[in-house]
Amino acid sequence: MKKILFLFFLMIMFIANAQVTFKVMSYNIRLDVKSDGENWWELRKPRVASLMNFYAADFIGCQEVQHHQLTYLQEQLKSYNYIGIGRDDGKEAGEYSCIFYNKEKFSVVKQSTFWLSPTPDSVSFGWNAACRRVCTYGLFQHKASKKYLWVFNTHLDHLGDTARIESVKLILQKCLRVETRKEPC
């Protein structure tokens, strides 16, 4: 069976009576493995940061980000802050599904990360997933308009069909909860 990489970047907007445009980017930066040869992180990282800066999106949902890659991007993306945690310990270990946001235009009101598993509040594997997976989300306020925006970012499992299906169900449940309550669950 051919491996298919699923990326999922979902935005839910709660902007009432306002016509506001946002630029959004999703970027699987790929983890850092030397066996990538000419595509090894050390060789491509300046181009990755340059591309992100060039497009100047309001939100950049990134996947497969290791902590040292996150640190590098933070240094290069001067107009951005990020939200998110490492999937392997809830701190810095493992890949992040982080969200970079333009700190000059937006402030973070609330943020959270949950695991795509039957136990979303703790470090865990989901269903038949090959890897731990997380979904990071935040409630942002647009500084100029004072309107609010929810942003969700994840990276679905590359092998587990059941894991992908159940993960999307879980994310949609979270979306419905935040839509109803207007706050993270």
C-alpha positions as a printed Julia matrix, in Angstrom:
185×3 Matrix{Float64}:
   0.0    0.0    0.0
   1.36   3.37  -0.98
   2.14   5.63   1.93
   0.11   8.78   1.81
   0.95  11.78   3.93
  -2.1   13.52   5.21
  -1.9   17.13   6.26
  -4.77  18.79   7.89
  -4.99  22.48   8.59
  -8.38  23.62   9.74
  -9.49  27.1   10.57
 -12.72  28.05  12.27
 -13.54  31.72  12.33
 -15.83  33.51  14.72
 -15.87  36.91  13.13
 -19.25  38.55  13.29
 -20.22  41.34  10.92
 -16.67  41.87   9.69
 -15.05  41.34   6.34
 -11.48  40.5    7.28
  -9.02  38.64   5.07
  -6.39  36.31   6.51
  -3.43  34.69   4.81
  -2.91  31.09   5.88
  -0.11  28.68   5.04
   0.36  25.0    5.86
   3.9   23.68   5.67
   5.24  20.21   6.37
   8.85  21.2    6.93
   9.95  17.56   7.26
  11.97  16.4   10.19
  15.75  16.57  10.22
  17.3   13.38   8.8
  20.72  13.42   7.16
  19.7   10.58   4.82
  17.6   13.17   2.92
  20.82  14.07   1.11
  20.44  17.35  -0.73
  17.1   17.86   1.06
  18.66  17.53   4.52
  17.39  20.19   6.93
  20.8   21.8    7.35
  20.92  22.46   3.6
  17.34  23.61   3.12
  16.52  25.49   6.33
  17.41  28.97   4.96
  15.06  28.38   2.0
  12.25  27.2    4.29
  12.48  30.31   6.47
  12.85  32.54   3.43
   9.72  31.09   1.86
   7.72  31.58   5.04
   8.89  35.18   5.33
   8.23  35.82   1.64
   4.56  34.78   1.81
   4.07  36.55   5.16
   1.01  34.54   6.1
  -0.92  35.55   9.19
  -0.88  31.92  10.33
   1.5   29.11   9.36
   0.52  25.62  10.47
   3.68  23.5   10.47
   4.08  19.76  10.68
   7.03  17.46  11.52
   8.83  20.25  13.38
  11.52  19.1   15.79
  12.51  21.41  18.65
  15.82  22.54  17.12
  13.98  23.32  13.87
  11.41  25.31  15.82
  14.19  27.26  17.52
  15.79  28.06  14.16
  12.49  29.17  12.64
  11.73  31.35  15.67
  15.03  33.16  15.12
  14.34  33.66  11.41
  10.65  34.59  11.56
  10.97  37.93  13.34
   7.29  38.89  12.98
   6.04  35.61  14.45
   5.48  33.78  17.69
   4.21  30.22  17.92
   2.0   27.94  19.96
   2.43  24.19  20.33
   4.27  21.45  22.2
   6.26  18.33  21.35
   4.11  15.24  20.9
   6.36  12.8   22.76
   6.39  14.48  26.19
   4.04  17.46  26.0
   7.06  19.75  26.18
   9.94  19.67  23.68
  10.39  16.01  22.66
   9.1   14.71  19.37
   7.51  16.53  16.48
   5.37  19.63  16.87
   2.25  20.54  14.93
   2.81  24.16  15.83
   1.12  27.31  14.65
   3.2   30.38  13.88
   1.18  33.58  14.0
   1.95  37.16  13.08
   2.47  38.71  16.51
   2.09  42.23  15.13
  -1.48  41.52  13.98
  -2.69  38.89  16.47
  -2.54  38.06  20.14
  -3.15  34.63  21.67
  -6.18  34.53  23.94
  -6.1   30.78  24.68
  -4.18  27.8   23.38
  -4.1   24.06  23.84
  -2.76  20.84  22.35
  -4.39  17.42  22.53
  -3.31  13.95  21.43
  -5.17  12.24  18.64
  -6.1    9.21  20.7
  -8.81   7.83  22.98
  -6.95   9.65  25.81
  -6.45  13.11  24.28
  -5.35  14.82  27.49
  -2.23  12.7   27.95
   0.78  11.7   25.87
  -0.55   8.73  23.91
  -0.78   6.79  20.67
  -4.12   6.74  18.89
  -5.94   3.71  17.57
  -3.65   2.05  14.97
  -1.31   5.03  14.55
   2.35   4.47  13.77
   3.31   7.63  15.69
   1.92   9.84  18.42
  -0.05  12.66  16.82
  -1.32  15.93  18.21
  -3.59  18.8   17.28
  -2.61  22.29  18.39
  -5.2   25.01  18.43
  -5.62  28.54  19.64
  -8.04  31.39  19.97
  -6.48  34.53  18.5
  -7.62  38.13  18.6
  -7.06  40.35  15.6
  -5.53  43.47  17.15
  -6.99  45.97  14.69
 -10.58  44.71  14.53
 -10.72  43.1   18.01
 -12.4   40.08  16.38
 -11.6   36.5   17.34
 -10.37  33.57  15.28
  -9.85  29.88  16.1
  -6.98  28.1   14.34
  -6.41  24.31  14.44
  -3.36  22.5   13.06
  -2.49  18.81  12.94
  -0.6   16.13  11.04
  -2.59  12.95  10.59
  -0.97   9.52  10.81
   0.67   8.29   7.61
  -0.15   4.58   8.1
  -3.19   4.05  10.29
  -6.48   4.34   8.39
  -8.46   3.98  11.6
  -6.21   6.53  13.3
  -6.89   9.09  10.55
 -10.66   8.56  10.66
 -10.87   8.66  14.46
  -8.5   11.64  14.64
 -10.68  13.7   12.32
 -13.75  12.76  14.39
 -11.98  13.89  17.54
 -10.88  17.18  15.98
 -14.41  17.86  14.76
 -15.76  17.17  18.28
 -13.28  19.71  19.66
 -14.29  22.22  16.99
 -17.94  21.84  17.89
 -17.15  22.33  21.58
 -15.17  25.51  21.01
 -17.82  26.79  18.6
 -20.55  26.28  21.18
 -18.6   27.53  24.19
 -16.29  29.98  22.42
 -13.37  28.65  24.44
 -10.91  25.74  24.36
 -12.07  22.49  25.88
